[in-house]
Each structure stands twice: as structure tokens, then as C-alpha cells.
Amino acid sequence: MNQEKYNYIDTLIKILGAVALIISGVFGFIQYKDIQEREYKKPFYEKQIEVVDELFEVLGDIDKVPSSEEKIKAAANFWIIYHGKSRTFLDSKMVRALEMPADYVAACINKVRKPKIVSSCENFSASMSAVGFAKVAREQLSLGWKMSFDEIGRTDPWAYIPD
């Protein structure tokens, strides 16, 4: 090989090396930004999971406490979470999925109205009313890391307020 060919190959290798360095730098920067965003979102998503867990706990408490007075106290805790934390940390789909548990608690525990969704309070429980919510919560929580805070902010959990 002659000197020109060596110089050409040498220049080509240097250019390819520089391109590879730039590509790896861009990739590293994108990875860094993704990690930063996840760290920024982490407390919010942990709070979402905590609220979902609290809802299941309080619905379980409604089922397991023996007296009507204790059930009403547990129902009060449900309403506190429902109107407070769930509207703050859960998205509108999860809040909408709480319609059946809210109907059960209002009709079967608090007895403030007849059930609208739950067909009968007999042979039904608070835990059973949460099956649909569990499915939606799983789906929405799995999407959470992919959503930006802007997207989360655009969903209005107050857009759905049951009667």
C-alpha cells in the first residue's frame, strides 16, 4: 500500500472514532437525563403506590372489623383518602375506578343512599368492590414512569365526581 492509502485509512479511522465518541456521548447524556427524570418522579410514584395501598388497607379494614361503629370509622378513613390523597396523587382513570368502592361504602356502610352500582349489599364486601380498581391501578401504575409530569398534570382527577 502506498502512503496516500495509509493516510486515507488513518483519516477514516479517526473520523469513525470521533463519530463513535459523539454518538456514545449523546447516548450517555440521554441516559443521564432519563435517570434524572426518574429520580425526580420517584417520590410522586411512591406516593401513588402508597395511596393505592392505603385504599386497599382501608377497604380490607371495612371487611374485617366486627362492629358497625368500627366499619363506619373505617369508612370515614376511606372518604378521607378518596377525597384527599386519591384526588391529589391518582390519575383520573384510577379515581373513576373507585366508583364501585365508593358506591359500596356510601350505600352499604354509611347507608346514605341506595346502591347505584353494587346490586346488593348482601353477599358483597368492600374488598370485592375493589377488583376493578385493582386492575386499573396496575395498568396506570405501569404506565406512570412513561408519563411526563405535564401529562399527569393535564389529567384532572376532579373531572369525574360521582353523584
Buried (B, 14 or more C-beta within 10 A) or exposed (E): EEEEEEEEEEEEEEEEEEEEEEEEEEEEEEEEEEEEEEEEBEEEBEBBEEBBEBBBBBBBBBEEBEEEEEBBEBBBBBBEBBEEBBBEBBBBBBBBBBBBBBBBBBBBBBEEEEBBBBEEBEEBBBBBBBEBBBEBBEEBBEEBEEBEEEEBEEBEBEEBEEE
